Every structure is written in C-alpha cells, then in structure tokens.
Amino acid sequence: MSQDHESLENLLQEDRFFLPSPEFAAQANAQPDEYAHANMDRLAFWEEQASALTWEKKWDAVLEWQAPYAQWFIGGKLNASVNALDRHVAEGRGSRVAFHFEGEPGDTQTITYAQLLTEVKKTANALIEIGIKAGDRVAIYMPMIPEAAIAMLACARIGAPHSVVFGGFSADALLSRIQDADAKLVITSDGGFRKGTAFALKPAVDEALKGQHNVEKVLVVARTKQDVAWTDRDIWWHEIVARQSAEHIAESFDAEHPLFILYTSGTTAKPKGIFHTTGGYLTQVAYTHKVVFDLKPETDVYWCTADVGWITGHSYVVYGPLINGATQVMYEGTPDTPHKGRIFEIVAKYGVTILYTAPTLIRTWMKWGDEFPLAHNLESLRLLGTVGEPINPEAWMWYREIIGGNRCPIVDTWWQTETGAIMISPLPGITATKPGSAMRPIPGISAKVVDDNATPVADGHGGYLILDQPWPAMLRGVWGEDERYKETYWSRFNGIYFAGDGAKLDNEGAIWLLGRVDDVMNVSGHRISTTEVESALVSHEAVAEAAVVGAADAMTGQGIVAFVILRSGIAHASGDELNTQLRNHVAKEIGAIAKPRQILIVNELPKTRSGKIMRRLLRDVAEDRVVGDATTLADPNIMKKIAEGLKTAKDED
Ligand code: WT7
C-alpha cells in the first residue's frame, strides 16, 4: 500500500523479542486458544467472563449498542462489593490477606478478606446513618490508606457512585469536581504521610467547601492525628464507624447502575467526569486482571503502585484484584522515602510476585542508578507490568534485566480512564514480547490503527489508534455533558472511538503506541512521533529520560528540541561532545530527519501528578514563550528551573 500522506512515520526498528519460558507458559491462566475462542463469538466470550461474577439475577441480553451508547448485560443485577468481598468470605477465603498495608513511616496493617468485609459493612451502615442513598454521589479525597478502598467499596455497596479525587489535587480542583458531580458527602482524612512528613488534607476540604456546593457532611479519617479545624458538618470516621452493626445485607443493582465517576486530570480544558457502570466494568477488570497478570490468588502477592485517585487504582487495586481474591501490597508513601530503595525493600519484605507500575517510575529508577534495586532480593518477582505512557525499549530492557532478573515476562498494558480496563497487552504465557510494544488487543477487544479516512494501515505503517467495537468496561459518558462525550471521542471518525493516541504496526502487526497525536511533530513535512525520538535518546547509555517537542522553525516548519535527563553513575562525555554524540545517536537509530535541533540537559521534566510529561509547557520554553497554565504540574517550580537552565545554556553559547 502506498501512503503518500503517512499520518505518522515509522522510524524506530526493534528486533529483540522474548518468548515466555516453557515453565511460565505451561502454568499460565490464558492458554494459546484464548484468542481463537474469543474471536469465534465475541459476545458469548464476554458472557462467559461475566459468569465468573456473582449475579443476583442473570442478564436478559448481553449488549445493546447504539453508537456511541452501549449497555452491557441488560437486566442483570449484582453488587460490586459482594463480588469483591462477601463471596470470598462465604466460600471460605475469609482468612486470606487482602492487603498488606505499609505506611510511609513504617507502620503496617494486615487486613484479611473477612476483616475488610466487616469494615466495609460498618462503613456502609455509617453512610446510611449519614443519609446517603443509592444514586447519591460521594467525593473521596484521601491518601493511599486502607480506608480509601473501604470508602469506595462501602459506596459501591449501597449504590452511591464515588468520585475519587486524587489527594494531591488542590482545594480548587476538589471544589470543581464536587460541584460537577453535585456530591452530597466528602470522605477525607486529617492528612497522610509523604516524603517523611505529615501533610494535611482536611484544610483543603474546608477551603473547597467555602465555595458553592450541596455537601451536607464531611467524614474524616484520623490518619496523622494532627490538629484539624472542626465544624458541625464534620464527623470522625472512627466514631461513627465503630458504633455501627457489623451486619449489612447488600442490595443488588442494575448492571448499568453508575459505579463511579473519575475526572481525567486534563492538561488543558475543564476536567471530564468519565463515568462507569457496574456489570460490564467489573467483568472486564476481573478478566483482564486474571489473564494479563496471570494471578494465582493462593500464592501470588500482587502490588500495583498506583494511587486510588487514578483509574489504575480503581481497576487494578480495588475492583479487579479483590474480585479475584488477590493478596496485595498497599503503600502510602513515595518511592524515595526514607531511601531510594524503598519499593525494592517492600518487594523483598512481602515476597511480591507481581509488580505493576509506570514508565515514569522505571525511568526514575534508571536515573537513580542500579545500586538501589541490586541491594535487595527481588527473586520473588515472577511478572512485571507497566502502564500510563509508552515505555522506551531501553527502559523496558532495564526493567527486565535489573528488576525482573531476566526471568519475568513484562506486560505493557495500554488503556485509559475512558476504557476502564486493559485493552492492548501481551498475555504473559502466550505472547513473544518486544521491548516497547503493547503488542495486540486482548481477547474480546477490537483495536485498529487507521489513516485519516479510517482505513486500516498496512503493517509497517503508522496512524491513529481506534476502537471499533464496544467493550464491556467502556465509559458510558461524560458526566452531565453528553455533547462533549460525542464530540471528544466519537466525532473524528463516525461511530468509532478515537482514543487520541498515535500508533504504528510493525512488520509483524504488533502495535506500538507513539504518544498523543496532539504531540506529533512535523519536520519538513514528515510527521514524527515524540515517542520514537525519545526512545532513540533513551537508548544512549548516558540517558535515563527524554522529552522532545517540535518548536517553530523557519527552515523546516518545526525543529526537534530535546530535554534530556542523564543517568547517574555512568561515565559519559559532557558539553558539546555529549550533544554531538546524542544527535548522531538519534540519526543512527532512526534517521537524520529526526536529529534534534537542540538538546538541553535538565534535572527534572514537567509532569502531571500521574507522571505524564507535559510537552505543551516544554514547547512554550522551546519557543521562548511565557509558560502556559502549569497548575496541574506535580512540582510547580520545575518550569522555572528548566527555563533558568535554558537561559544559562544560551548565555554560554
Ligand atoms: C493515556 C490514558 C490507563 C491507566 C493510566 C493512564 C497513555 C496508557 C499506555 C501504554 C503507551 C499509554 C495513552 C492513553 N497510555 N498506557 N501502555 N503505552 N501509552 O490513564 O490518565 O486515562 O491516560 O495514557 O496516551 O491515551 P489515563
């Protein structure tokens, strides 16, 4: 197929691949016939997966699809919390550990399924006493402590959709989310522990609630025991929950009953309230958690490092793993407190077997140096996962060698807040993985790479990643903004979901994610993905992390400007020599067209709270503009530091 107007160039070639070991393959939950089985009858396949849940009433029809509106398992009735908890206890698994909780200061809690169920029942009773009814929205603004999961499950138990707002967000961000969902209750804590100190949360709630809202009560967990201001609206969690009955018979809700709203952090516009329902969502999170992570609930210790404030925390800390009866680690703090080996120390302490984390953390570990992981025994690990951003092949190789001891399959899982559950990923006992590729859609899912006319591209070409069939865990809309739902996701291609990501197919049809299409650079008429240039830079031994942007260029339309973080403990050239080396390295890896015009060595990159690089801000710096709205940055000072570094570099020129 000739492609004159290639929507995205295919530049980076990768020849390495890794087969699952025969031992892993033999014991894997998903066996090679899984894909064919799903393809034979996609809807029957999802019905089969839904049957693994406990339903009070079976569904009458599997799917009703009137693009862009889907309903799954219509007429079915179930309760999310019963699926996560009651059925394990009823079937004799009550003494299994659900959470090994590790607080940042080193305090720990071991919580079994039976204990978790009791806490959730009492909390559900407390919510009822407060006056929360099915359908009422509850905002949850908490640190990463067991009560966060308990609060979510208690809401789900009584049919009150939760809206978890990440604890790192400001009072303003909290208020706008409270208003948008019209929440009636806020569940929070006095504070939490982070980077060695107690931070406060309750004051941000008090500040937020000075605005317009219909919040009647604030339920407060005492985590740090710091002093807090108190009003008549506030209730201590430990007081109200302690006096509740430990009995609560859960009512079942419709499969399409709203389970939660989760606001996407949105780097520009007003956040979108992505809303998910119950039956289809639970079906897909449970299925994917079982086959992608190969969970063996009796023996595995599973650890997903995501905060409950993100979709990963919803799907792969709370709902998926608990439905599957997993034993998990939950950690409150940051990876470098009190030392840069904290995560590895916890892996060794609990014998973690499955670790699911984000490329941003993997690249941070690379930057810190190998000595931190190497100081701990990581032999319990048997599977590694990543999510959130494209993982550069070299970061993938480092993860495999240094963390996984060359023994663990890696699952690079592509999905979104909107998709609710994993959509594209290797299956660890089946797929020969390639470093940097999410490989192919999981069984039962249809994803394609298409050109501007929605025509699938041939192998070896790039384009837009789309989902052309409804899936059980898909968003059911943008809360209160139907037009925005249609406009944002369904208008680029008629009746087809466009995720916003660019991707390419390699010569064997494997899918490589190439970053958001808004970030694509246009150099002399060639559309070049940021991901490929960044991966080329990271494949140089001196580089831990890179971010590239296209900056206006009189000659070429856009020129590539690269921001690079170096690895510690590795000898390398400096100054002009390093600069030349890196530019030549990119030219060698992917071609002269992608040679950066300018390379800036920096210590940090601007990232959102969930670890995504904010290229928009780097573009402002590269084009000498005043830096735009940086309120969603994890560290607001970073742009100042980068701009200052840039100024010094220019002065030296
Ligand atoms: C966007 C969704 C899904 C949980 C965390 C992020 C990017 C996500 C991958 C991956 C390349 C990825 C995409 C996607 N993304 N996973 N494995 N490879 N890119 O959820 O905040 O809704 O972000 O994250 O750009 O569209 P989110």
Residues whose N, C-alpha, C, O or C-beta is under 5 A from the ligand:
A	BS01	WT7	T312 T386 V387 G388 E389 P390 I391 D412 T413 W414 W415 Q416 T417 E418 A499 D501 L513
